[in-house]
């Protein structure tokens, strides 16, 4: 399966994720949904936050030009909230999955979809 197929069929097709992207640990885009872009600065901040989340805990996190308040941040998962929208970022062995959601999607619904794909990729050595 191509990386774009994971974005399209495993994330967006669930209707529990509004926009999604898969990046490598170097920040390069592997696949993304139409009209969704995470710039280099945002990606660098996200990558650094998996090692030391203190910066995003204090200042929030920007993804796709939207500022999110960090709700959870550890070496695997970073969750953020912006009004009735949110972001779920999960690091696997080789990738960083990013999924956003908007009202009426519940945070737990989006989180489950992104985390499940991450588990699958980790078990597949990605």
C-alpha positions as CSV (number, residue, x, y, z in Angstrom):
1,X,0.0,0.0,0.0
2,X,1.3,3.5,-0.8
3,X,1.7,6.1,1.9
4,X,-1.0,8.2,0.2
5,X,-3.3,5.2,0.4
6,X,-2.8,5.1,4.2
7,X,-3.8,8.8,4.4
8,X,-6.8,8.3,2.2
9,X,-8.2,4.9,3.2
10,X,-7.0,4.5,6.8
11,X,-7.4,8.1,8.1
12,X,-9.6,10.3,5.9
13,X,-12.1,7.5,4.8
14,X,-13.0,6.9,8.5
15,X,-14.6,10.4,8.6
16,X,-13.1,10.7,12.1
17,X,-10.0,12.6,10.7
18,X,-10.5,15.9,8.7
19,X,-7.0,16.3,7.4
20,X,-4.0,14.1,7.6
21,X,-0.3,13.7,6.7
22,X,2.5,11.3,7.1
23,X,6.0,12.6,7.5
24,X,9.4,10.9,8.0
25,X,11.5,11.6,11.1
26,X,13.5,14.0,9.0
27,X,10.3,16.1,8.5
28,X,9.9,15.3,4.8
29,X,6.3,14.7,3.6
30,X,5.5,11.1,2.6
31,X,1.8,11.7,2.0
32,X,-0.8,14.4,2.8
33,X,-4.5,15.2,2.3
34,X,-5.4,17.8,-0.3
35,X,-4.9,21.4,1.0
36,X,-3.1,20.3,4.2
37,X,0.5,21.5,4.6
38,X,2.7,21.4,7.7
39,X,5.6,23.8,7.1
40,X,9.2,23.1,8.0
41,X,9.2,25.2,11.2
42,X,6.0,23.5,12.4
43,X,7.5,20.1,11.6
44,X,10.8,20.9,13.4
45,X,8.9,22.0,16.5
46,X,6.8,18.8,16.4
47,X,9.8,16.6,16.0
48,X,11.6,18.3,18.9
49,X,8.5,18.0,21.1
50,X,8.7,14.2,21.0
51,X,12.1,14.5,22.7
52,X,11.3,17.5,25.0
53,X,7.7,18.6,25.2
54,X,8.3,21.6,27.5
55,X,8.3,24.1,24.7
56,X,4.9,23.1,23.3
57,X,3.5,22.7,26.9
58,X,4.4,26.4,27.5
59,X,3.8,27.9,24.1
60,X,1.4,25.6,22.2
61,X,2.0,23.9,18.9
62,X,1.3,25.1,15.3
63,X,0.2,22.5,12.7
64,X,-1.1,23.6,9.3
65,X,-1.0,27.3,10.5
66,X,-3.4,26.5,13.4
67,X,-2.2,27.0,17.0
68,X,-3.1,24.2,19.4
69,X,-2.8,24.0,23.1
70,X,-0.9,20.8,24.0
71,X,-3.1,18.4,26.0
72,X,-0.7,15.4,26.0
73,X,2.9,15.2,25.0
74,X,5.2,12.3,25.4
75,X,7.7,10.4,23.2
76,X,5.0,8.6,21.3
77,X,1.9,10.9,21.1
78,X,1.1,14.6,21.1
79,X,-2.5,15.8,21.3
80,X,-3.6,19.4,20.9
81,X,-6.8,21.4,21.0
82,X,-8.0,24.6,19.4
83,X,-11.6,25.5,20.2
84,X,-13.7,22.6,18.9
85,X,-10.9,21.3,16.7
86,X,-7.8,19.3,17.5
87,X,-4.8,17.5,16.3
88,X,-3.4,14.0,17.0
89,X,0.3,13.4,16.2
90,X,1.9,9.9,16.7
91,X,5.5,8.9,16.2
92,X,6.2,5.4,14.8
93,X,9.6,3.8,14.1
94,X,10.0,5.7,10.8
95,X,7.0,8.1,10.5
96,X,5.1,10.8,12.2
97,X,1.3,10.6,11.7
98,X,-0.7,13.8,11.9
99,X,-4.5,13.9,11.9
100,X,-6.7,16.9,12.6
101,X,-10.4,16.8,13.4
102,X,-13.2,19.4,13.6
103,X,-16.6,19.5,15.4
104,X,-18.7,17.3,15.5
105,X,-15.9,14.7,15.6
106,X,-15.0,13.8,19.2
107,X,-11.4,13.8,20.2
108,X,-11.4,10.2,21.2
109,X,-12.7,9.1,17.8
110,X,-9.9,10.8,16.0
111,X,-7.3,9.6,18.5
112,X,-8.4,6.0,18.1
113,X,-8.0,6.1,14.3
114,X,-4.6,7.7,14.3
115,X,-3.2,5.6,17.2
116,X,-4.5,2.4,15.5
117,X,-2.7,3.2,12.3
118,X,0.4,4.0,14.3
119,X,0.2,0.6,16.0
120,X,-0.2,-1.2,12.7
121,X,2.8,0.7,11.2
122,X,4.9,-0.1,14.3
123,X,4.0,-3.7,14.1
124,X,5.0,-3.6,10.4
125,X,8.5,-2.2,11.3
126,X,7.5,1.4,10.2
